Amino acid sequence: MRVRTLELRLLAAALTLAWAVTAGLILLAYRPGGPIDLLVGIASGLPIAVAAAGFIWPPVARGGRSAIAMAWLGIGSLVVLVPSIAGVFAQLQARGPQTLLPSVEAAYPWALALVGTGLFAGFGIARNRLGEAALRRRRLVRGAAVGMVLTAVVGLGFGGVAIANEVALRDRVASTSRFGPTDPAAEPPACDEDVAVGPAARVDLIVTGEVDGRALGTVDVRGVRGGHDTRWLAYVASRRALGLFGEARIGQTGYTRSPATGWVPATPLAVADAGLDALVLEVALGADVRSASEMHGIAFFEGARARHCRVAIDGPTFRLAFPQIAWLVGDVDLSRWRGNLDYWVFVDGQLGRLQGTISGEGASLAEGALQASLRATMTMTDRMRPTDVVAPTR
């Protein structure tokens, strides 16, 4: 019995830590500027108290099957909670949508984790109040009731505060936004309507890859585009390359950069005619592709309203749209890879954010590997600000 108690307390401690990390991310990093955004962060700490109750009163069961069920309840809560935390971290790191719960699809993992945590604590509280001598069915019913009450109180408390802040954020008119117009009354175009890139843009692109959970590396691109002129610099840290690489095209003059040579002139054909966001629009978001797009709700970026859309994408198209993946996978055949390309269209009808993910067999990248994936996240800001792209110097 002591061993079971220790094991369940360890699970409860892990749940408490996971919810604490979630609250810390939201409280310290998620600050959209709404009138009660601080209260959102404070309310996100409510599940910590529920998980801590499970640590103080672990749901120890006498029967072998019951004990296993309680353990799996805690493990299952962690299984859905940890990836959700990683998603919030990635969202904040990539300056993603400010809405924490933009859709049912985004909210249900948190709800499942909260229900599991509530039941885990509820069974422990019921056991403590009723005693070990109480009938198992009575403890089960009481524990389930306590767990659902805890889940409802915490879920409604946090959800109500978060939604109220997002409604206030939606109705707020910001003075400026790097992402576009902030008029709350304006509607972004539908996903299948015409979409464009801005006359200029400051572009940030992060490309990552994994093989069976092992990182392939990272490509961190910072670039600028003014009309058809582009210039970008990428820091590459992967199994295939390390250092600073880049491309530039100003008028009919091209430049390339590598760690060994620095910036050197290149033929225009060696540099993409359309670069960065314009390249993605050209090769992956044609009118025929957008006609089959999915709409995934409305999101806000620094007060700017955008429609979240999604289309399917295959490996060859992904390579054309994000040629920087060559530093991660080389010339590996991606013809059988499949995935999705998410794009956000703002009120001005322009692309302001792109996020693509594809996956396929991993054997071509590592011997004996099963699954591999690539992810590219691009943000385009200051799209209406006049920008002159300056030719690089050595």
ABEGO torsion letter per residue (X at the ends): XAAAAAAAAAAAAAAAAAAAAAAAAAAAABBAGBAAAAAAAAAAAAAAAAAAAAAABBBBBABAAAAAAAAAAAAAAAAAAAAAAAAAAAAAAAGBBABABABAAAAAAAAAAAAAAAAAAAAAAAAAAAEAABBAAAAAAAAAAAAAAAAAAAAAAAAAAAAAAAAAAAABBBABBAAEBABAABBBBBAABBBBBBABBBBBBBBBBBBGGBBAEBBBBBBBBBEABBBBBBBBBBAABBEBBBBBBBEABBBBBBAAAEBBBBBAAABBABBEAAAAAAAAABAAAAAABBBAEBBBBGGBBBBBBBBBBBAAAAAAABAAAAAAAEABBAAABBBBBBBBBBAAGBBABBBBBBBBBAAAABBGBABBBBBBBBBBBGAABBBBBBBBBX
